[in-house]
């Protein structure tokens, strides 16, 4: 199973981890792809919410999609990470 996680790090310590599982389901291929897109969109939405909590502002920074593609948004004493893993 693949997992996408949003990890919040404050002052060098993991503060929070929220993981979203992309569970294999017995669905038609298009339905499975739709399910996976929905799960990824939920994780990316949380990533953006966390980045905004820490000061992300589209007027002062590149588009949030660039941070999502890079997998992190960081500042003085924090990092918000978007990472993939498998179990």
Secondary structure, 3 states (H helix, E strand, C coil): CEEEEEEEEECCEEEEEEEEEECCCCCCHHHHHHHHHHHHHHHHHHHHHHHHHCCCCCCCCCCHHHHHHHCEEECCCEEEEEEEEEC
